[in-house]
Amino acid sequence: MVWTQLLFVIETKPWQFVLRRMRTPQAPLVNNEELKQLDEDVAHEAERVNSPTADDNYLVRVNQLRKVYKAPVGVCKANKNVVAVKRLSFGLDVGECFALLGVNGAGKSTTFKMLTNEI
């Protein structure tokens, strides 16, 4: 019985929930100038999800998702980091179906891996 409870605590990681709640909110990464440079539909979705009046009734709400891969030492002379996903925002309601569209290397697979907690 004790081992089962210990395994449950290890697998659910309740301390991560507490630490996530204790973090201070960061300033928005997207400002009005950057929204003007985006496609009209993309800018509208980012505003819809990021707006202070946005209801929290989304089944899934992703706001300014970002993923940076660090370049391994010696592989790249400049040691530059690679941004795989940059400022991705969308909200899904119950019953909605969606897809991510983009060219190769746009970050579609990385986004789904982050949403499923694979990375």
Jmol script that loads the backbone (N, CA, C; Angstrom):
load data "model"
ATOM      1  N   MET A   1       0.826  -1.193   0.000  1.00  0.00           N
ATOM      2  CA  MET A   1       0.000   0.000   0.000  1.00  0.00           C
ATOM      3  C   MET A   1       0.872   1.259   0.000  1.00  0.00           C
ATOM      4  N   VAL A   2       1.911   1.265   0.806  1.00  0.00           N
ATOM      5  CA  VAL A   2       2.800   2.424   0.890  1.00  0.00           C
ATOM      6  C   VAL A   2       3.509   2.638  -0.438  1.00  0.00           C
ATOM      7  N   TRP A   3       3.916   1.532  -1.068  1.00  0.00           N
ATOM      8  CA  TRP A   3       4.622   1.646  -2.350  1.00  0.00           C
ATOM      9  C   TRP A   3       3.705   2.202  -3.436  1.00  0.00           C
ATOM     10  N   THR A   4       2.448   1.836  -3.391  1.00  0.00           N
ATOM     11  CA  THR A   4       1.485   2.355  -4.366  1.00  0.00           C
ATOM     12  C   THR A   4       1.297   3.856  -4.190  1.00  0.00           C
ATOM     13  N   GLN A   5       1.202   4.302  -2.954  1.00  0.00           N
ATOM     14  CA  GLN A   5       1.051   5.729  -2.694  1.00  0.00           C
ATOM     15  C   GLN A   5       2.302   6.497  -3.074  1.00  0.00           C
ATOM     16  N   LEU A   6       3.455   5.925  -2.790  1.00  0.00           N
ATOM     17  CA  LEU A   6       4.710   6.564  -3.175  1.00  0.00           C
ATOM     18  C   LEU A   6       4.827   6.673  -4.693  1.00  0.00           C
ATOM     19  N   LEU A   7       4.449   5.610  -5.389  1.00  0.00           N
ATOM     20  CA  LEU A   7       4.466   5.640  -6.848  1.00  0.00           C
ATOM     21  C   LEU A   7       3.504   6.697  -7.387  1.00  0.00           C
ATOM     22  N   PHE A   8       2.336   6.818  -6.769  1.00  0.00           N
ATOM     23  CA  PHE A   8       1.370   7.827  -7.192  1.00  0.00           C
ATOM     24  C   PHE A   8       1.945   9.234  -7.041  1.00  0.00           C
ATOM     25  N   VAL A   9       2.597   9.500  -5.921  1.00  0.00           N
ATOM     26  CA  VAL A   9       3.186  10.827  -5.688  1.00  0.00           C
ATOM     27  C   VAL A   9       4.296  11.098  -6.691  1.00  0.00           C
ATOM     28  N   ILE A  10       5.110  10.097  -6.981  1.00  0.00           N
ATOM     29  CA  ILE A  10       6.203  10.282  -7.944  1.00  0.00           C
ATOM     30  C   ILE A  10       5.659  10.548  -9.341  1.00  0.00           C
ATOM     31  N   GLU A  11       4.636   9.803  -9.737  1.00  0.00           N
ATOM     32  CA  GLU A  11       4.090   9.937 -11.088  1.00  0.00           C
ATOM     33  C   GLU A  11       3.290  11.225 -11.285  1.00  0.00           C
ATOM     34  N   THR A  12       2.539  11.666 -10.285  1.00  0.00           N
ATOM     35  CA  THR A  12       1.695  12.852 -10.464  1.00  0.00           C
ATOM     36  C   THR A  12       2.442  14.147 -10.227  1.00  0.00           C
ATOM     37  N   LYS A  13       3.551  14.094  -9.524  1.00  0.00           N
ATOM     38  CA  LYS A  13       4.390  15.266  -9.272  1.00  0.00           C
ATOM     39  C   LYS A  13       3.571  16.461  -8.761  1.00  0.00           C
ATOM     40  N   PRO A  14       2.940  16.338  -7.610  1.00  0.00           N
ATOM     41  CA  PRO A  14       2.084  17.434  -7.125  1.00  0.00           C
ATOM     42  C   PRO A  14       2.858  18.711  -6.819  1.00  0.00           C
ATOM     43  N   TRP A  15       4.134  18.614  -6.525  1.00  0.00           N
ATOM     44  CA  TRP A  15       4.913  19.806  -6.217  1.00  0.00           C
ATOM     45  C   TRP A  15       5.070  20.704  -7.440  1.00  0.00           C
ATOM     46  N   GLN A  16       5.027  20.114  -8.664  1.00  0.00           N
ATOM     47  CA  GLN A  16       5.119  20.943  -9.861  1.00  0.00           C
ATOM     48  C   GLN A  16       3.905  21.849  -9.989  1.00  0.00           C
ATOM     49  N   PHE A  17       2.737  21.357  -9.611  1.00  0.00           N
ATOM     50  CA  PHE A  17       1.532  22.177  -9.648  1.00  0.00           C
ATOM     51  C   PHE A  17       1.674  23.374  -8.719  1.00  0.00           C
ATOM     52  N   VAL A  18       2.190  23.138  -7.528  1.00  0.00           N
ATOM     53  CA  VAL A  18       2.369  24.217  -6.556  1.00  0.00           C
ATOM     54  C   VAL A  18       3.394  25.224  -7.067  1.00  0.00           C
ATOM     55  N   LEU A  19       4.507  24.743  -7.603  1.00  0.00           N
ATOM     56  CA  LEU A  19       5.534  25.642  -8.121  1.00  0.00           C
ATOM     57  C   LEU A  19       5.018  26.451  -9.310  1.00  0.00           C
ATOM     58  N   ARG A  20       4.221  25.829 -10.165  1.00  0.00           N
ATOM     59  CA  ARG A  20       3.666  26.522 -11.325  1.00  0.00           C
ATOM     60  C   ARG A  20       2.747  27.650 -10.871  1.00  0.00           C
ATOM     61  N   ARG A  21       1.980  27.426  -9.810  1.00  0.00           N
ATOM     62  CA  ARG A  21       1.068  28.444  -9.302  1.00  0.00           C
ATOM     63  C   ARG A  21       1.804  29.575  -8.599  1.00  0.00           C
ATOM     64  N   MET A  22       2.999  29.302  -8.090  1.00  0.00           N
ATOM     65  CA  MET A  22       3.744  30.313  -7.354  1.00  0.00           C
ATOM     66  C   MET A  22       4.517  31.256  -8.273  1.00  0.00           C
ATOM     67  N   ARG A  23       4.710  30.873  -9.521  1.00  0.00           N
ATOM     68  CA  ARG A  23       5.463  31.725 -10.435  1.00  0.00           C
ATOM     69  C   ARG A  23       4.717  33.030 -10.688  1.00  0.00           C
ATOM     70  N   THR A  24       5.487  34.081 -10.838  1.00  0.00           N
ATOM     71  CA  THR A  24       4.870  35.368 -11.131  1.00  0.00           C
ATOM     72  C   THR A  24       4.548  35.447 -12.615  1.00  0.00           C
ATOM     73  N   PRO A  25       3.434  36.057 -12.982  1.00  0.00           N
ATOM     74  CA  PRO A  25       3.088  36.163 -14.398  1.00  0.00           C
ATOM     75  C   PRO A  25       4.088  37.054 -15.129  1.00  0.00           C
ATOM     76  N   GLN A  26       4.407  36.644 -16.348  1.00  0.00           N
ATOM     77  CA  GLN A  26       5.346  37.402 -17.155  1.00  0.00           C
ATOM     78  C   GLN A  26       4.604  38.430 -17.994  1.00  0.00           C
ATOM     79  N   ALA A  27       5.334  39.427 -18.410  1.00  0.00           N
ATOM     80  CA  ALA A  27       4.756  40.436 -19.292  1.00  0.00           C
ATOM     81  C   ALA A  27       4.434  39.788 -20.637  1.00  0.00           C
ATOM     82  N   PRO A  28       3.395  40.250 -21.320  1.00  0.00           N
ATOM     83  CA  PRO A  28       3.048  39.671 -22.614  1.00  0.00           C
ATOM     84  C   PRO A  28       4.205  39.779 -23.601  1.00  0.00           C
ATOM     85  N   LEU A  29       4.403  38.703 -24.354  1.00  0.00           N
ATOM     86  CA  LEU A  29       5.476  38.684 -25.336  1.00  0.00           C
ATOM     87  C   LEU A  29       5.064  39.351 -26.648  1.00  0.00           C
ATOM     88  N   VAL A  30       3.774  39.500 -26.869  1.00  0.00           N
ATOM     89  CA  VAL A  30       3.287  40.076 -28.121  1.00  0.00           C
ATOM     90  C   VAL A  30       2.762  41.480 -27.837  1.00  0.00           C
ATOM     91  N   ASN A  31       3.276  42.456 -28.571  1.00  0.00           N
ATOM     92  CA  ASN A  31       2.746  43.807 -28.436  1.00  0.00           C
ATOM     93  C   ASN A  31       1.987  44.173 -29.712  1.00  0.00           C
ATOM     94  N   ASN A  32       1.392  45.339 -29.736  1.00  0.00           N
ATOM     95  CA  ASN A  32       0.557  45.745 -30.865  1.00  0.00           C
ATOM     96  C   ASN A  32       1.347  45.848 -32.162  1.00  0.00           C
ATOM     97  N   GLU A  33       2.607  46.254 -32.100  1.00  0.00           N
ATOM     98  CA  GLU A  33       3.426  46.373 -33.311  1.00  0.00           C
ATOM     99  C   GLU A  33       3.650  45.003 -33.944  1.00  0.00           C
ATOM    100  N   GLU A  34       3.888  43.995 -33.123  1.00  0.00           N
ATOM    101  CA  GLU A  34       4.103  42.652 -33.647  1.00  0.00           C
ATOM    102  C   GLU A  34       2.814  42.078 -34.211  1.00  0.00           C
ATOM    103  N   LEU A  35       1.669  42.398 -33.601  1.00  0.00           N
ATOM    104  CA  LEU A  35       0.394  41.908 -34.109  1.00  0.00           C
ATOM    105  C   LEU A  35       0.091  42.470 -35.492  1.00  0.00           C
ATOM    106  N   LYS A  36       0.538  43.692 -35.756  1.00  0.00           N
ATOM    107  CA  LYS A  36       0.297  44.299 -37.067  1.00  0.00           C
ATOM    108  C   LYS A  36       1.059  43.578 -38.171  1.00  0.00           C
ATOM    109  N   GLN A  37       2.185  42.950 -37.835  1.00  0.00           N
ATOM    110  CA  GLN A  37       2.995  42.261 -38.823  1.00  0.00           C
ATOM    111  C   GLN A  37       2.477  40.854 -39.117  1.00  0.00           C
ATOM    112  N   LEU A  38       1.596  40.322 -38.282  1.00  0.00           N
ATOM    113  CA  LEU A  38       1.080  38.974 -38.467  1.00  0.00           C
ATOM    114  C   LEU A  38      -0.060  38.955 -39.470  1.00  0.00           C
ATOM    115  N   ASP A  39      -0.369  37.771 -39.959  1.00  0.00           N
ATOM    116  CA  ASP A  39      -1.527  37.575 -40.819  1.00  0.00           C
ATOM    117  C   ASP A  39      -2.785  37.985 -40.045  1.00  0.00           C
ATOM    118  N   GLU A  40      -3.793  38.447 -40.743  1.00  0.00           N
ATOM    119  CA  GLU A  40      -4.993  38.971 -40.096  1.00  0.00           C
ATOM    120  C   GLU A  40      -5.670  37.934 -39.203  1.00  0.00           C
ATOM    121  N   ASP A  41      -5.800  36.698 -39.687  1.00  0.00           N
ATOM    122  CA  ASP A  41      -6.441  35.647 -38.895  1.00  0.00           C
ATOM    123  C   ASP A  41      -5.606  35.267 -37.675  1.00  0.00           C
ATOM    124  N   VAL A  42      -4.294  35.223 -37.852  1.00  0.00           N
ATOM    125  CA  VAL A  42      -3.396  34.877 -36.750  1.00  0.00           C
ATOM    126  C   VAL A  42      -3.446  35.962 -35.682  1.00  0.00           C
ATOM    127  N   ALA A  43      -3.423  37.215 -36.103  1.00  0.00           N
ATOM    128  CA  ALA A  43      -3.484  38.326 -35.153  1.00  0.00           C
ATOM    129  C   ALA A  43      -4.819  38.329 -34.400  1.00  0.00           C
ATOM    130  N   HIS A  44      -5.910  38.031 -35.100  1.00  0.00           N
ATOM    131  CA  HIS A  44      -7.230  37.997 -34.464  1.00  0.00           C
ATOM    132  C   HIS A  44      -7.285  36.895 -33.402  1.00  0.00           C
ATOM    133  N   GLU A  45      -6.746  35.721 -33.713  1.00  0.00           N
ATOM    134  CA  GLU A  45      -6.753  34.615 -32.747  1.00  0.00           C
ATOM    135  C   GLU A  45      -5.891  34.939 -31.530  1.00  0.00           C
ATOM    136  N   ALA A  46      -4.733  35.556 -31.760  1.00  0.00           N
ATOM    137  CA  ALA A  46      -3.852  35.935 -30.648  1.00  0.00           C
ATOM    138  C   ALA A  46      -4.540  36.959 -29.750  1.00  0.00           C
ATOM    139  N   GLU A  47      -5.235  37.915 -30.340  1.00  0.00           N
ATOM    140  CA  GLU A  47      -5.966  38.910 -29.549  1.00  0.00           C
ATOM    141  C   GLU A  47      -7.108  38.265 -28.773  1.00  0.00           C
ATOM    142  N   ARG A  48      -7.800  37.312 -29.418  1.00  0.00           N
ATOM    143  CA  ARG A  48      -8.937  36.644 -28.776  1.00  0.00           C
ATOM    144  C   ARG A  48      -8.484  35.859 -27.542  1.00  0.00           C
ATOM    145  N   VAL A  49      -7.376  35.144 -27.669  1.00  0.00           N
ATOM    146  CA  VAL A  49      -6.891  34.321 -26.559  1.00  0.00           C
ATOM    147  C   VAL A  49      -6.233  35.181 -25.481  1.00  0.00           C
ATOM    148  N   ASN A  50      -5.542  36.241 -25.889  1.00  0.00           N
ATOM    149  CA  ASN A  50      -4.763  37.051 -24.962  1.00  0.00           C
ATOM    150  C   ASN A  50      -5.563  38.177 -24.323  1.00  0.00           C
ATOM    151  N   SER A  51      -6.770  38.438 -24.795  1.00  0.00           N
ATOM    152  CA  SER A  51      -7.531  39.577 -24.292  1.00  0.00           C
ATOM    153  C   SER A  51      -7.944  39.344 -22.836  1.00  0.00           C
ATOM    154  N   PRO A  52      -7.965  40.421 -22.045  1.00  0.00           N
ATOM    155  CA  PRO A  52      -8.356  40.266 -20.642  1.00  0.00           C
ATOM    156  C   PRO A  52      -9.814  39.872 -20.477  1.00  0.00           C
ATOM    157  N   THR A  53     -10.631  40.082 -21.498  1.00  0.00           N
ATOM    158  CA  THR A  53     -12.036  39.706 -21.413  1.00  0.00           C
ATOM    159  C   THR A  53     -12.273  38.290 -21.895  1.00  0.00           C
ATOM    160  N   ALA A  54     -11.198  37.604 -22.299  1.00  0.00           N
ATOM    161  CA  ALA A  54     -11.353  36.234 -22.797  1.00  0.00           C
ATOM    162  C   ALA A  54     -11.869  35.345 -21.668  1.00  0.00           C
ATOM    163  N   ASP A  55     -12.959  34.644 -21.961  1.00  0.00           N
ATOM    164  CA  ASP A  55     -13.485  33.754 -20.941  1.00  0.00           C
ATOM    165  C   ASP A  55     -12.590  32.522 -20.837  1.00  0.00           C
ATOM    166  N   ASP A  56     -12.552  31.971 -19.675  1.00  0.00           N
ATOM    167  CA  ASP A  56     -11.707  30.803 -19.442  1.00  0.00           C
ATOM    168  C   ASP A  56     -12.488  29.518 -19.662  1.00  0.00           C
ATOM    169  N   ASN A  57     -13.445  29.553 -20.570  1.00  0.00           N
ATOM    170  CA  ASN A  57     -14.233  28.371 -20.863  1.00  0.00           C
ATOM    171  C   ASN A  57     -13.630  27.541 -21.985  1.00  0.00           C
ATOM    172  N   TYR A  58     -12.402  27.860 -22.369  1.00  0.00           N
ATOM    173  CA  TYR A  58     -11.739  27.064 -23.393  1.00  0.00           C
ATOM    174  C   TYR A  58     -11.428  25.680 -22.838  1.00  0.00           C
ATOM    175  N   LEU A  59     -11.589  24.677 -23.678  1.00  0.00           N
ATOM    176  CA  LEU A  59     -11.158  23.349 -23.291  1.00  0.00           C
ATOM    177  C   LEU A  59      -9.635  23.297 -23.305  1.00  0.00           C
ATOM    178  N   VAL A  60      -9.039  23.929 -24.331  1.00  0.00           N
ATOM    179  CA  VAL A  60      -7.585  24.069 -24.429  1.00  0.00           C
ATOM    180  C   VAL A  60      -7.291  25.529 -24.724  1.00  0.00           C
ATOM    181  N   ARG A  61      -6.406  26.123 -23.933  1.00  0.00           N
ATOM    182  CA  ARG A  61      -6.002  27.510 -24.168  1.00  0.00           C
ATOM    183  C   ARG A  61      -4.482  27.572 -24.177  1.00  0.00           C
ATOM    184  N   VAL A  62      -3.928  27.927 -25.312  1.00  0.00           N
ATOM    185  CA  VAL A  62      -2.478  28.065 -25.461  1.00  0.00           C
ATOM    186  C   VAL A  62      -2.211  29.534 -25.726  1.00  0.00           C
ATOM    187  N   ASN A  63      -1.391  30.140 -24.880  1.00  0.00           N
ATOM    188  CA  ASN A  63      -1.128  31.567 -25.005  1.00  0.00           C
ATOM    189  C   ASN A  63       0.370  31.814 -25.089  1.00  0.00           C
ATOM    190  N   GLN A  64       0.831  32.228 -26.244  1.00  0.00           N
ATOM    191  CA  GLN A  64       2.224  32.605 -26.501  1.00  0.00           C
ATOM    192  C   GLN A  64       3.195  31.469 -26.190  1.00  0.00           C
ATOM    193  N   LEU A  65       2.907  30.303 -26.722  1.00  0.00           N
ATOM    194  CA  LEU A  65       3.758  29.134 -26.534  1.00  0.00           C
ATOM    195  C   LEU A  65       5.079  29.329 -27.268  1.00  0.00           C
ATOM    196  N   ARG A  66       6.172  28.919 -26.623  1.00  0.00           N
ATOM    197  CA  ARG A  66       7.501  29.102 -27.216  1.00  0.00           C
ATOM    198  C   ARG A  66       8.374  27.914 -26.841  1.00  0.00           C
ATOM    199  N   LYS A  67       9.178  27.450 -27.791  1.00  0.00           N
ATOM    200  CA  LYS A  67      10.122  26.366 -27.534  1.00  0.00           C
ATOM    201  C   LYS A  67      11.442  26.705 -28.201  1.00  0.00           C
ATOM    202  N   VAL A  68      12.527  26.640 -27.423  1.00  0.00           N
ATOM    203  CA  VAL A  68      13.861  26.922 -27.934  1.00  0.00           C
ATOM    204  C   VAL A  68      14.732  25.699 -27.673  1.00  0.00           C
ATOM    205  N   TYR A  69      15.345  25.191 -28.725  1.00  0.00           N
ATOM    206  CA  TYR A  69      16.307  24.106 -28.587  1.00  0.00           C
ATOM    207  C   TYR A  69      17.701  24.710 -28.501  1.00  0.00           C
ATOM    208  N   LYS A  70      18.464  24.278 -27.522  1.00  0.00           N
ATOM    209  CA  LYS A  70      19.829  24.764 -27.387  1.00  0.00           C
ATOM    210  C   LYS A  70      20.727  23.980 -28.331  1.00  0.00           C
ATOM    211  N   ALA A  71      21.587  24.705 -29.030  1.00  0.00           N
ATOM    212  CA  ALA A  71      22.509  24.071 -29.961  1.00  0.00           C
ATOM    213  C   ALA A  71      23.584  23.332 -29.176  1.00  0.00           C
ATOM    214  N   PRO A  72      23.864  22.067 -29.548  1.00  0.00           N
ATOM    215  CA  PRO A  72      24.928  21.334 -28.856  1.00  0.00           C
ATOM    216  C   PRO A  72      26.282  21.992 -29.092  1.00  0.00           C
ATOM    217  N   VAL A  73      27.130  21.909 -28.116  1.00  0.00           N
ATOM    218  CA  VAL A  73      28.465  22.503 -28.212  1.00  0.00           C
ATOM    219  C   VAL A  73      29.247  21.798 -29.313  1.00  0.00           C
ATOM    220  N   GLY A  74      29.849  22.574 -30.181  1.00  0.00           N
ATOM    221  CA  GLY A  74      30.661  22.028 -31.256  1.00  0.00           C
ATOM    222  C   GLY A  74      29.922  21.775 -32.549  1.00  0.00           C
ATOM    223  N   VAL A  75      28.598  21.737 -32.520  1.00  0.00           N
ATOM    224  CA  VAL A  75      27.836  21.488 -33.737  1.00  0.00           C
ATOM    225  C   VAL A  75      27.729  22.754 -34.560  1.00  0.00           C
ATOM    226  N   CYS A  76      27.452  23.839 -33.902  1.00  0.00           N
ATOM    227  CA  CYS A  76      27.287  25.123 -34.583  1.00  0.00           C
ATOM    228  C   CYS A  76      28.378  26.067 -34.085  1.00  0.00           C
ATOM    229  N   LYS A  77      29.098  26.665 -35.010  1.00  0.00           N
ATOM    230  CA  LYS A  77      30.204  27.539 -34.609  1.00  0.00           C
ATOM    231  C   LYS A  77      29.716  28.725 -33.788  1.00  0.00           C
ATOM    232  N   ALA A  78      28.553  29.234 -34.125  1.00  0.00           N
ATOM    233  CA  ALA A  78      28.037  30.412 -33.420  1.00  0.00           C
ATOM    234  C   ALA A  78      27.312  30.033 -32.134  1.00  0.00           C
ATOM    235  N   ASN A  79      27.064  28.725 -31.908  1.00  0.00           N
ATOM    236  CA  ASN A  79      26.318  28.256 -30.732  1.00  0.00           C
ATOM    237  C   ASN A  79      24.976  28.961 -30.593  1.00  0.00           C
ATOM    238  N   LYS A  80      24.274  29.096 -31.700  1.00  0.00           N
ATOM    239  CA  LYS A  80      22.974  29.767 -31.674  1.00  0.00           C
ATOM    240  C   LYS A  80      21.886  28.771 -31.285  1.00  0.00           C
ATOM    241  N   ASN A  81      20.923  29.254 -30.542  1.00  0.00           N
ATOM    242  CA  ASN A  81      19.764  28.440 -30.189  1.00  0.00           C
ATOM    243  C   ASN A  81      18.767  28.473 -31.337  1.00  0.00           C
ATOM    244  N   VAL A  82      18.000  27.394 -31.462  1.00  0.00           N
ATOM    245  CA  VAL A  82      17.022  27.283 -32.534  1.00  0.00           C
ATOM    246  C   VAL A  82      15.630  27.451 -31.934  1.00  0.00           C
ATOM    247  N   VAL A  83      14.882  28.431 -32.437  1.00  0.00           N
ATOM    248  CA  VAL A  83      13.511  28.656 -31.977  1.00  0.00           C
ATOM    249  C   VAL A  83      12.595  27.785 -32.826  1.00  0.00           C
ATOM    250  N   ALA A  84      11.988  26.780 -32.205  1.00  0.00           N
ATOM    251  CA  ALA A  84      11.118  25.854 -32.932  1.00  0.00           C
ATOM    252  C   ALA A  84       9.685  26.368 -32.996  1.00  0.00           C
ATOM    253  N   VAL A  85       9.209  26.956 -31.908  1.00  0.00           N
ATOM    254  CA  VAL A  85       7.854  27.506 -31.839  1.00  0.00           C
ATOM    255  C   VAL A  85       7.967  28.905 -31.262  1.00  0.00           C
ATOM    256  N   LYS A  86       7.330  29.854 -31.914  1.00  0.00           N
ATOM    257  CA  LYS A  86       7.473  31.251 -31.511  1.00  0.00           C
ATOM    258  C   LYS A  86       6.098  31.907 -31.391  1.00  0.00           C
ATOM    259  N   ARG A  87       5.704  32.241 -30.169  1.00  0.00           N
ATOM    260  CA  ARG A  87       4.483  33.001 -29.875  1.00  0.00           C
ATOM    261  C   ARG A  87       3.227  32.374 -30.473  1.00  0.00           C
ATOM    262  N   LEU A  88       2.997  31.103 -30.240  1.00  0.00           N
ATOM    263  CA  LEU A  88       1.813  30.414 -30.751  1.00  0.00           C
ATOM    264  C   LEU A  88       0.669  30.582 -29.760  1.00  0.00           C
ATOM    265  N   SER A  89      -0.476  31.060 -30.229  1.00  0.00           N
ATOM    266  CA  SER A  89      -1.650  31.254 -29.380  1.00  0.00           C
ATOM    267  C   SER A  89      -2.884  30.726 -30.088  1.00  0.00           C
ATOM    268  N   PHE A  90      -3.670  29.937 -29.363  1.00  0.00           N
ATOM    269  CA  PHE A  90      -4.969  29.515 -29.879  1.00  0.00           C
ATOM    270  C   PHE A  90      -5.811  29.009 -28.729  1.00  0.00           C
ATOM    271  N   GLY A  91      -7.114  29.003 -28.939  1.00  0.00           N
ATOM    272  CA  GLY A  91      -8.054  28.510 -27.940  1.00  0.00           C
ATOM    273  C   GLY A  91      -9.037  27.569 -28.600  1.00  0.00           C
ATOM    274  N   LEU A  92      -9.362  26.482 -27.924  1.00  0.00           N
ATOM    275  CA  LEU A  92     -10.288  25.486 -28.457  1.00  0.00           C
ATOM    276  C   LEU A  92     -11.462  25.328 -27.518  1.00  0.00           C
ATOM    277  N   ASP A  93     -12.653  25.356 -28.082  1.00  0.00           N
ATOM    278  CA  ASP A  93     -13.860  25.118 -27.317  1.00  0.00           C
ATOM    279  C   ASP A  93     -14.256  23.652 -27.444  1.00  0.00           C
ATOM    280  N   VAL A  94     -15.222  23.244 -26.671  1.00  0.00           N
ATOM    281  CA  VAL A  94     -15.692  21.868 -26.703  1.00  0.00           C
ATOM    282  C   VAL A  94     -16.282  21.567 -28.081  1.00  0.00           C
ATOM    283  N   GLY A  95     -15.881  20.449 -28.663  1.00  0.00           N
ATOM    284  CA  GLY A  95     -16.420  20.019 -29.946  1.00  0.00           C
ATOM    285  C   GLY A  95     -15.710  20.581 -31.155  1.00  0.00           C
ATOM    286  N   GLU A  96     -14.724  21.436 -30.964  1.00  0.00           N
ATOM    287  CA  GLU A  96     -13.998  21.996 -32.099  1.00  0.00           C
ATOM    288  C   GLU A  96     -12.934  21.026 -32.582  1.00  0.00           C
ATOM    289  N   CYS A  97     -12.717  21.061 -33.880  1.00  0.00           N
ATOM    290  CA  CYS A  97     -11.653  20.291 -34.507  1.00  0.00           C
ATOM    291  C   CYS A  97     -10.681  21.294 -35.112  1.00  0.00           C
ATOM    292  N   PHE A  98      -9.386  21.051 -34.990  1.00  0.00           N
ATOM    293  CA  PHE A  98      -8.430  22.013 -35.515  1.00  0.00           C
ATOM    294  C   PHE A  98      -7.228  21.286 -36.087  1.00  0.00           C
ATOM    295  N   ALA A  99      -6.454  22.009 -36.846  1.00  0.00           N
ATOM    296  CA  ALA A  99      -5.218  21.477 -37.423  1.00  0.00           C
ATOM    297  C   ALA A  99      -4.190  22.590 -37.448  1.00  0.00           C
ATOM    298  N   LEU A 100      -2.936  22.216 -37.403  1.00  0.00           N
ATOM    299  CA  LEU A 100      -1.853  23.174 -37.559  1.00  0.00           C
ATOM    300  C   LEU A 100      -1.310  23.041 -38.970  1.00  0.00           C
ATOM    301  N   LEU A 101      -1.235  24.160 -39.656  1.00  0.00           N
ATOM    302  CA  LEU A 101      -0.725  24.178 -41.017  1.00  0.00           C
ATOM    303  C   LEU A 101       0.581  24.943 -41.051  1.00  0.00           C
ATOM    304  N   GLY A 102       1.497  24.492 -41.875  1.00  0.00           N
ATOM    305  CA  GLY A 102       2.760  25.198 -42.008  1.00  0.00           C
ATOM    306  C   GLY A 102       3.750  24.395 -42.826  1.00  0.00           C
ATOM    307  N   VAL A 103       4.809  25.061 -43.228  1.00  0.00           N
ATOM    308  CA  VAL A 103       5.848  24.420 -44.029  1.00  0.00           C
ATOM    309  C   VAL A 103       6.689  23.509 -43.133  1.00  0.00           C
ATOM    310  N   ASN A 104       7.576  22.738 -43.753  1.00  0.00           N
ATOM    311  CA  ASN A 104       8.474  21.888 -42.985  1.00  0.00           C
ATOM    312  C   ASN A 104       9.322  22.744 -42.052  1.00  0.00           C
ATOM    313  N   GLY A 105       9.427  22.308 -40.814  1.00  0.00           N
ATOM    314  CA  GLY A 105      10.230  23.040 -39.841  1.00  0.00           C
ATOM    315  C   GLY A 105       9.496  24.186 -39.174  1.00  0.00           C
ATOM    316  N   ALA A 106       8.174  24.258 -39.342  1.00  0.00           N
ATOM    317  CA  ALA A 106       7.411  25.360 -38.752  1.00  0.00           C
ATOM    318  C   ALA A 106       7.112  25.143 -37.273  1.00  0.00           C
ATOM    319  N   GLY A 107       7.272  23.921 -36.761  1.00  0.00           N
ATOM    320  CA  GLY A 107       7.044  23.653 -35.352  1.00  0.00           C
ATOM    321  C   GLY A 107       5.748  22.933 -35.042  1.00  0.00           C
ATOM    322  N   LYS A 108       5.131  22.335 -36.043  1.00  0.00           N
ATOM    323  CA  LYS A 108       3.858  21.635 -35.820  1.00  0.00           C
ATOM    324  C   LYS A 108       4.037  20.429 -34.895  1.00  0.00           C
ATOM    325  N   SER A 109       4.992  19.583 -35.196  1.00  0.00           N
ATOM    326  CA  SER A 109       5.225  18.390 -34.365  1.00  0.00           C
ATOM    327  C   SER A 109       5.699  18.781 -32.973  1.00  0.00           C
ATOM    328  N   THR A 110       6.546  19.778 -32.880  1.00  0.00           N
ATOM    329  CA  THR A 110       7.027  20.241 -31.580  1.00  0.00           C
ATOM    330  C   THR A 110       5.868  20.746 -30.734  1.00  0.00           C
ATOM    331  N   THR A 111       4.924  21.436 -31.351  1.00  0.00           N
ATOM    332  CA  THR A 111       3.763  21.954 -30.620  1.00  0.00           C
ATOM    333  C   THR A 111       2.945  20.800 -30.042  1.00  0.00           C
ATOM    334  N   PHE A 112       2.672  19.787 -30.854  1.00  0.00           N
ATOM    335  CA  PHE A 112       1.890  18.661 -30.352  1.00  0.00           C
ATOM    336  C   PHE A 112       2.666  17.870 -29.294  1.00  0.00           C
ATOM    337  N   LYS A 113       3.970  17.792 -29.426  1.00  0.00           N
ATOM    338  CA  LYS A 113       4.779  17.116 -28.405  1.00  0.00           C
ATOM    339  C   LYS A 113       4.734  17.881 -27.090  1.00  0.00           C
ATOM    340  N   MET A 114       4.703  19.202 -27.152  1.00  0.00           N
ATOM    341  CA  MET A 114       4.594  19.991 -25.920  1.00  0.00           C
ATOM    342  C   MET A 114       3.214  19.850 -25.305  1.00  0.00           C
ATOM    343  N   LEU A 115       2.179  19.825 -26.138  1.00  0.00           N
ATOM    344  CA  LEU A 115       0.815  19.714 -25.617  1.00  0.00           C
ATOM    345  C   LEU A 115       0.555  18.353 -24.982  1.00  0.00           C
ATOM    346  N   THR A 116       1.232  17.326 -25.472  1.00  0.00           N
ATOM    347  CA  THR A 116       1.048  15.975 -24.920  1.00  0.00           C
ATOM    348  C   THR A 116       2.090  15.645 -23.864  1.00  0.00           C
ATOM    349  N   ASN A 117       2.912  16.634 -23.512  1.00  0.00           N
ATOM    350  CA  ASN A 117       3.934  16.493 -22.466  1.00  0.00           C
ATOM    351  C   ASN A 117       5.020  15.491 -22.841  1.00  0.00           C
ATOM    352  N   GLU A 118       5.249  15.322 -24.130  1.00  0.00           N
ATOM    353  CA  GLU A 118       6.338  14.450 -24.572  1.00  0.00           C
ATOM    354  C   GLU A 118       7.676  15.163 -24.400  1.00  0.00           C
ATOM    355  N   ILE A 119       7.675  16.481 -24.640  1.00  0.00           N
ATOM    356  CA  ILE A 119       8.873  17.295 -24.376  1.00  0.00           C
ATOM    357  C   ILE A 119       8.471  18.483 -23.532  1.00  0.00           C
TER     358      ILE A 119
END
end "model"
wireframe off; spacefill off
backbone 0.3
color backbone group
